[in-house]
Amino acid sequence: MARFQYRGGDMDTARYEEKKRSLTEVLRSAGGGNIRLGKTTSNLFRDRQGTSAKELDVRDFNNVLHVDAANGYVVAEGMTPYAKLVAECLRHNVMPAVVPQLKSITIGGATVGCGIESSSFRYGMVHETVQEMEILLSDGRTVLCTPDNEYRDLFYGFPNSYGTLGYALLLKARVVPVKKYVKLTHIRHADPKVFFTGLAQQCERQDVDFVDGVVFGRHDMVITLGQFTHEAPYASDYTYEKIYYKSLRERSEDFLTTGDYLWRWDTDWFWCSKNLLAQNPLIRRLYGRRHLNSVTYTKIMHWNSRWKLSRSIGRLLGFHTESVIQDVEIPLEHAPEFLAFYHDVIRFMPVWICPTRACDKQARFDLYRMDPQKLYVNFGFWDVIRGRKKLSPGHYNRQVEERVMALHGMKSLYSDSYFSPEQFWGIYNRSVYDRLKKKYDPEGILKDLYRKCVLKE
Ligand SMILES: Cc1cc2nc3c(=O)[nH]c(=O)nc-3n(C[C@H](O)[C@H](O)[C@H](O)COP(=O)(O)OP(=O)(O)OC[C@H]3O[C@@H](n4cnc5c(N)ncnc54)[C@H](O)[C@@H]3O)c2cc1C
């Protein structure tokens, strides 16, 4: 059987093979019943119905096996969180080409969930940086998928499959060199059209390593450029008392260590920590530096969601609520129109902006089809809309979906979706999905993508 070509430590490789063997035995002994991943963390934001599926314990698959800085790749197990992956890579003066902003996101999760960050304007989304994957299939077999071997259909069909075709146990992904610091330049804009044109122009620059932005209001937007540098006059610290997103409007230049740059959004979960009172100076102290991070907030939110705490309080006060937690990609030419719709309908601020485009113009990822010739703008918005009036379920999320479809965009599936089966399969490619499902999970042991992502089964 084909094997990963890399020079990992013998111990690590042997341990990986051993763990893989026991996992496949567990799977085979499950006798064809439904299975699901057993993990301690998750960045999925759709409540799932109770399930009797057997849990496949993959918590141990969280090691970095090899960093090859000279040849530009890292080999890591599928459930390795980016916190660990980045720490290991930085020791070799490289970073994964795209590092999602939250420390507990895993390399496998980001590959099936289409992760994105401020280096995506150059390298594309996380799955575009993956070079090989060893995937565990529902019958207990493992297959090594590359862009040009006999399993290339699975390689290109895996992104956006959310664990419904198999589980990535080992991945080889691109890394790029880093310097010690990142110099930040914050450019403020008042006109959306000029803002998006400026964003596109910055993406053409060769001397810029990172590009993202934030919309704070109709006439208040910031583009942030990041450039690696060996030296810095100072390095700011946003991991405790100072809050990164607030700095964007307060200064035009800043310096961070590369590690702090990569995790700049994690400390305050972008800005969502405000909903957990973590931006109140007193309560911030109570959290303490150690607990100001996405892992803490995710735990609190999952607990809140399980016990329906804030929803019940809202109801008692006479409010109806809807979570609108979405990331969508809109072609650049339609970005101003989407933003105008956003200001009129969804309204809550801020909104994260991140440009992305295909790195390899020939590559086609079947379940997440974007035009490889186009620059897209990712809009990330995460909050709850409260109102006195009872609206139909998904009132706001459905409007986002309609607008994304009308503007030829794409919507991530990590949170709530309301698409009809026809709409969903028109976007996410039913014919290819059915073919892959028939070939790699013919017994339907893993869930179907629509049932998992829309019906929340
Ligand atoms: C508020 C919020 C903001 C976000 N912002 C960003 C962002 O800015 N940038 C970004 O890149 N992403 C962002 N995400 C999305 C995130 O990257 C995806 O949800 C990703 O899939 C989470 O990865 P995870 O490792 O936590 O996986 P989990 O949450 O544990 O799992 C997600 C799904 O992937 C499947 N899965 C997990 N691991 C594997 C594997 N090894 N093989 C196959 N299937 C697997 C699971 O079955 C599940 O269906 C955001 C999510 C939230 C909730």
The ligand as a Tripos MOL2 file, in Angstrom:
@<TRIPOS>MOLECULE
LIG
   53    58     1     0     0
SMALL
NO_CHARGES

@<TRIPOS>ATOM
      1 C1        -17.3440   31.4220   15.6880 C.3       1 LIG1
      2 C2        -16.5310   30.6820   14.6470 C.ar      1 LIG1
      3 C3        -15.6330   31.3720   13.8830 C.ar      1 LIG1
      4 C4        -14.8880   30.7090   12.9500 C.ar      1 LIG1
      5 N1        -13.9810   31.4020   12.2910 N.ar      1 LIG1
      6 C5        -13.1440   30.7710   11.4950 C.ar      1 LIG1
      7 C6        -12.1250   31.4800   10.8670 C.ar      1 LIG1
      8 O1        -12.0210   32.6820   11.0140 O.2       1 LIG1
      9 N2        -11.2400   30.8230   10.1120 N.ar      1 LIG1
     10 C7        -11.3600   29.4990    9.9330 C.ar      1 LIG1
     11 O2        -10.5180   28.9320    9.2860 O.2       1 LIG1
     12 N3        -12.3750   28.8070   10.4200 N.ar      1 LIG1
     13 C8        -13.2520   29.3960   11.2200 C.ar      1 LIG1
     14 N4        -14.2740   28.7020   11.7780 N.ar      1 LIG1
     15 C9        -14.6250   27.3880   11.2470 C.3       1 LIG1
     16 C10       -13.7780   26.2360   11.6400 C.3       1 LIG1
     17 O3        -12.5490   26.2610   10.9690 O.3       1 LIG1
     18 C11       -14.4840   24.9500   11.2130 C.3       1 LIG1
     19 O4        -15.6640   24.8220   11.9660 O.3       1 LIG1
     20 C12       -13.6220   23.7200   11.3970 C.3       1 LIG1
     21 O5        -14.2320   22.6140   10.7620 O.3       1 LIG1
     22 C13       -13.4440   23.4230   12.8600 C.3       1 LIG1
     23 O6        -12.4350   22.4680   13.0350 O.3       1 LIG1
     24 P1        -12.3080   21.5800   14.3480 P.3       1 LIG1
     25 O7        -10.9810   20.9620   14.2430 O.co2     1 LIG1
     26 O8        -12.6260   22.3720   15.5600 O.co2     1 LIG1
     27 O9        -13.3680   20.4590   14.0560 O.3       1 LIG1
     28 P2        -14.6990   20.0410   14.8090 P.3       1 LIG1
     29 O10       -15.4600   21.2540   15.1940 O.co2     1 LIG1
     30 O11       -14.3860   19.0600   15.8380 O.co2     1 LIG1
     31 O12       -15.4220   19.2810   13.6450 O.3       1 LIG1
     32 C14       -15.9600   19.9750   12.5450 C.3       1 LIG1
     33 C15       -16.4680   18.9780   11.5290 C.3       1 LIG1
     34 O13       -15.3660   18.3990   10.8820 O.3       1 LIG1
     35 C16       -15.3520   16.9910   11.0350 C.3       1 LIG1
     36 N5        -13.9660   16.6360   11.2870 N.ar      1 LIG1
     37 C17       -13.1710   17.0770   12.2990 C.ar      1 LIG1
     38 N6        -11.9390   16.5330   12.1840 N.ar      1 LIG1
     39 C18       -11.9630   15.7540   11.0840 C.ar      1 LIG1
     40 C19       -11.0100   14.9390   10.4280 C.ar      1 LIG1
     41 N7         -9.7780   14.7960   10.8930 N.pl3     1 LIG1
     42 N8        -11.3610   14.3070    9.2890 N.ar      1 LIG1
     43 C20       -12.6200   14.4190    8.7970 C.ar      1 LIG1
     44 N9        -13.5700   15.1540    9.3810 N.ar      1 LIG1
     45 C21       -13.2500   15.8230   10.4970 C.ar      1 LIG1
     46 C22       -16.2760   16.6770   12.1870 C.3       1 LIG1
     47 O14       -16.9030   15.4300   11.9980 O.3       1 LIG1
     48 C23       -17.2700   17.8220   12.1060 C.3       1 LIG1
     49 O15       -18.2940   17.5510   11.1960 O.3       1 LIG1
     50 C24       -15.0580   29.3200   12.7090 C.ar      1 LIG1
     51 C25       -15.9830   28.6160   13.4720 C.ar      1 LIG1
     52 C26       -16.7020   29.3010   14.4360 C.ar      1 LIG1
     53 C27       -17.6700   28.5340   15.2570 C.3       1 LIG1
@<TRIPOS>BOND
     1     1     2 1
     2     2     3 ar
     3     2    52 ar
     4     3     4 ar
     5     4     5 ar
     6     4    50 ar
     7     5     6 ar
     8     6     7 ar
     9     6    13 1
    10     7     8 2
    11     7     9 ar
    12     9    10 ar
    13    10    11 2
    14    10    12 ar
    15    12    13 ar
    16    13    14 ar
    17    14    15 1
    18    14    50 ar
    19    15    16 1
    20    16    17 1
    21    16    18 1
    22    18    19 1
    23    18    20 1
    24    20    21 1
    25    20    22 1
    26    22    23 1
    27    23    24 1
    28    24    25 2
    29    24    26 1
    30    24    27 1
    31    27    28 1
    32    28    29 2
    33    28    30 1
    34    28    31 1
    35    31    32 1
    36    32    33 1
    37    33    34 1
    38    33    48 1
    39    34    35 1
    40    35    36 1
    41    35    46 1
    42    36    37 ar
    43    36    45 ar
    44    37    38 ar
    45    38    39 ar
    46    39    40 ar
    47    39    45 ar
    48    40    41 1
    49    40    42 ar
    50    42    43 ar
    51    43    44 ar
    52    44    45 ar
    53    46    47 1
    54    46    48 1
    55    48    49 1
    56    50    51 ar
    57    51    52 ar
    58    52    53 1
@<TRIPOS>SUBSTRUCTURE
     1 LIG1         1 GROUP 0 **** ****
